[in-house]
Amino acid sequence: MPVVIKSFMGIFFFSLIVFLGIGMIGYQTDASRAISYKRDTIEALQNSNFAPSVINACILAGAEQEYEVSIDVSHEDGSNRVYTKDALASDGADAQAVCVTVLYKSRLPFLGAEMTNRLRGFAK
């Protein structure tokens, strides 16, 4: 009888470790995708010299991937504008630098945990 109980406890703990491991791999995958998206967005903005069409395309592409993207554009005169999916860019003249903020959700499904994480990057 003690062997049966130990066997079932072993199977239970083994399956618990497997499901937690799979959840952590998924969590890390979510983070890696968001980091790659942020890096690609910054590169695209730098290559386009902060063109409004590219700003809008990056924001909308992030929305398709369930990211909340905001791009804060600093102008040469010291002013700045923040663009989101609700307020898209229309003028990109004299843009000097941008700050890209990406909010994404990470989940650990087995534990039922969901966290919102923030990534920031800057481009000149």
N, C-alpha and C positions, 0 to 999 in steps of 0.2 A: 504493500500500500504506500509506504513512503517513497518508493521509486516512482510510482505513478504521479504523485503530487509534485515531486521534484522535476519530473519530465514536463508536466504541464506548465509549471512555473518557468522552466527554461525556455519552452516554446513561446510563452507569453512575453517574457523579457526580450527574447530574440526578435519577435515581430515588432515590439515597441521600438527597439533600436533601429530596425529596418525602416519603419514608417517615419521616425524622426529624421533619419539620415536622408530619406527621399525628400522630406519637407525642407531640410536645410539646403539641399542641392537646388531645389526650386527657388528658394529664397535668394541664393547666390546668383542664380541665373537671371532673376529679375533685376538684381543690382547691376550685373554685368551689362545687360541690355541697356539699362538707363545710362550707365557711364559711357557706353559706346555711342548712344544717341546724342548725348551732350557733346562729346568730342567731335562727332561728325557735324553737328550743328555749328559749333564754333569754327570749324574748318571751312564750312560752306559760307558762313558769314564773312570770314576773312578773305576768302577767294573772290567773293562778289563785291567787296568794298562796301558792305552793309546795305545792299540794294533792298528796297522795300518788298519787291516780289519774292526775294529769297527769305527775308524775315517772315513774311506771311506763309510761305511754303513750309518753312521749318516749324512754325507754330501749328499749322494744320496737320502736318505729318506727325507731330507729337500727340495731338489730340486723337488721331486715328489709333495710336498705340496706347491710349489711355494715360497719357502724361499731361500734366498741367504745365505748360511752358509759358514763361514770361521773359521778354527780352527788353532790357532797360538800355536805351540808346543815349549816350552822352554826346552832345554837340559841341562844336568848337567855341560857341559863345557861353558855355557853362550850363546851359539848360539840359534837361533830359526828359525823355518820354518813355513810358513803359507800355509795351505792346503785348496783348494777350489774344486769345481766340475771340474774345468779345470786342476788342478794340485793335483791329489790324492796322498795320503800317500803311501810310499813304505817301509819306515824304521821307526820303533818306538822305537829303542833301546835308552836307557838312558834318556827317557823323564821324566822331573821333574814336569812340570805344563802345563796346557793348558788354553787358553782364547778362549771361544766360542762366536762368533758374529753371530747374526741372523738378517737379514734384511727382513722385511715383509711389505706388503702393506695393508693399511686399507682404506676402502671406505665408504663414506656416499652417497649412490646412489641418493637419492632424491635431494641433493644439488650438485651432480656432483663433489664432492671433493674426491681426492685420495692422500694419504700421505704415504711416506715411513718411517718406524720407525725402530730403531735399538735397539736390546737387547744384553747385554753382560753378560757373566758369567765366573767364574774362577774355576778351579779344580786343586787340588794337589794330 
